[in-house]
Amino acid sequence: MTATTARPLNAVLRVPPAPPAEAAAHFAASLAFHTDVSDVAAAFADGGDPGFVLLDTRSADAWEQGHIPGALHLPTALIPGRAAELLDPAIPVVTHCWGPGCNGATRAALALALLGYGVKEMLGGYEYWVREGFARRTPDGIVHSGPDPLTAPLGTDDCGC
């Protein structure tokens, strides 16, 4: 290929990256809307008040199957009728559902935002909480499983993110 021959763009670069200022605004906004399981686990591990309520928005059957210790249970469909009795509007809420293939946490976050709550969504949901090896409460008590090497670093608590 000579210097005058244009190289065909691949699918990654067919649409060029946004200008840096636009990219910074986009990613800053994303962090205002989302958190991840590692950051939630670290906030809980500090032992004190994490400054937010972790809200499990799955069904009662799913909650009984297993849930994150310290989470509050309020299924998405019940948020409009029960949020005011369970949640303080002054305390941010972090929603989660099953996992990245489920948009229940997004629907719950929308319902809460429409009611005036500050809200973020926990990316990865319960699935990634379990896959990263964090504690969960099941009918058999508190359970820990080893981290999945595809989702969490082995031998360290710091993924370098």
N, C-alpha and C positions, 0 to 999 in steps of 0.2 A: 504494500500500500504506500503510495507516495504522499508527500505533504499536501498535495492539492486534492487528494481523494478523501472525501468525507467519510468518516466511519459511521455506520448505521448505529443509531441509538438503541440501547437495550431497553427492556421494559422498565427498569429502575429509573433511567434518566430520560425516558420519553417525555415525561412531565418533569421539568427541572425542580430542584429544591426551592422552597420559598426563600425570599430574601431574609437575611439573618434577623432583622428586627421583627418581621412577621412570624418567623419560626419561634423566636423568643417569646412573643406574646402568646402564641398558640400553646407552647409547652408550659408556660407559667399558668395559663388558664387550666390546662389539663391537671396540674398539680393542685389547683384549688378545688377541683371536682373529685379527685381520686387519691387514694392511698393504697398501700399494699399490705399483704399479710405480715411481712417481716416488720414493717414499721408499727403495725398494731400490736404485734407480739412484743416488740421492744417497749412500747408504751405501757403495756400490762406488766411486763417483767420488772419495771422500776418499783412496783409494789404500792405506789401511792395512787392517787386519783389521776387517771390518764387525761382528764380534761374533756372527755367525750363519752358518749354512750355507744357501745357496739350493739347494733340491732340486727338480730337474725330474723329475716323476713320469710323463712320457709314455713311449711305446714307444721302442724302439731306432730304428725307422724315423723317427719324429718327431724324435728327438734328432739324427739324422744330417741331416735336412732343414734344421735350424737350431736353435740353442740360445743361451742367454745366456752370454756369457763369464764364467767364475767360478762357474757353477752346477755342481753335482754331479748325475749322472744315476743315478736308482734308480726304475724303474717301480713303480707302486703295488703290483702283485701280488707283487713281490719283497721288499717292505719287511720282512715278518715273518722271512724267512730271511737277509737280508743287512744289515739296519740296524746290527746290533751290530758288524760288521766295518768299516763305512764311516763311522759317525757316533759322535761323542763325546756321551754323555748330558748332559754339563755345558754343551754349546753349543746354544743354541736353533736350531731348524730352521724355515725358511720354505719352504713347499711351493707349487708352482705346476704347472698343467697347461696345456691349450690356451687356455682363455679363459672368459669368464663363462657360456657355455652348457654348460660341462663341469664335473662335480663330482668329477673325478679328484683334484684337489688336496685337496678336503674329505675324500675317502675315505683319501687318504694321510696327512693330518693326524690323522685318527681312528686309523689304524693305529699311527702314531708315538706319539700320546698314550697309547694302550693299552700301549705298550712302555716308557713312562716318560719320553719326550722332551718338553721344552718346545717348543711348536710354534705357528706362526701360518700363515695362508694368505695368499698374495699375490693380492689381488683383481685381476681382469682377465687374469691369466695371461700366457702367451707372446704371445697376440694383442695385448694392450694394450701390452706391452713393445715390440713391433714398431710398432704404430700410433703410439706416442708418439715414435718415431724413435730409440730407444736401439740401441746396437750389438748385433749378433748374429753368431755364428759359423756359417757355412754351408760346404758343400763348396768354395765359391769363396773362402773366407777370411772376414775380418771385413767385415760389410756394415752400412752406415748408410743409412737412408732418411729422408726428411723426415717431420716429424710430421704426423699427420692433424689438420686444424684442428678436427675435431669432438671430439678427445680430448686435445689438448695446446695450450697457448698458442703462438702464433707470435711469434718475435722476443724471447722471454724464457725463462728457465729456471724462472721462478716463476709458478705458476698462481694464487697468492693464497690457496690453501687453508691 
